[in-house]
Structure formats: C-alpha cells, structure tokens
Amino acid sequence: MTGYSEVNAAVFGGGRHTWRLQLKFYVKRNGGEWKLCKAIASTW
C-alpha cells in the first residue's frame, strides 16, 4: 500500500517547511489477520 501526503513541520529548529512524503507499507497475512511488516518513507 502506498500513500502520499504533504507535511508542514519545523525540523531541528530550521523553520517551518512543507515536505511531500511518500509512505510505502508492506503487509503480510498471518492467520486471519493482516500485519504491518515494513514501512518506508521517502520524498516524491
């Protein structure tokens, strides 16, 4: 599953900025449930 967002935040005191973030989530079925097994964040 992949999601996209724009995040406005102040990081390490460098002032506020907006970053475009892409989040990739990897899931695996375990029995009758889906489990999150990995998440990767990057810019887009």
N, C-alpha and C positions, 0 to 999 in steps of 0.2 A: 504494500500500500504506500502511495506517495502523496504527500500534502505540501502545499505551498503557502507561505504566509509572509507578511511584512511586519517586522518587529521594530518598534521605536523604543530605544533604551540608551541609558548612559552607561558606558563600559569603562572601568578603570579611571573615572574622573575626566574622560576626554570629551565631555559634552554629549548632548543627545544627538543621535543619528538614527536613520531608518535603514534596516538591513532586510534584503529579500532572502528568506531562508527556504530551503527545500528539505523536507524531512522524509526519509525512507524508513519504513518499518517492515521488518521481516517477522512473520508469524509462522507457527508450526502447530498442527493439530496434535493434541496429546489426550488420548481417550476421547471424551465428548467435548473437550474444551479447546479453544484457541489460546495459545500462549505467545506473548511477545518474546522473541529470542534475540533481536538485534535492532538497533535504531542508529541511523547515520544522519547527521545534519551537515548541510553544505549551503553555499550561496548559489543563486540562479540569476 
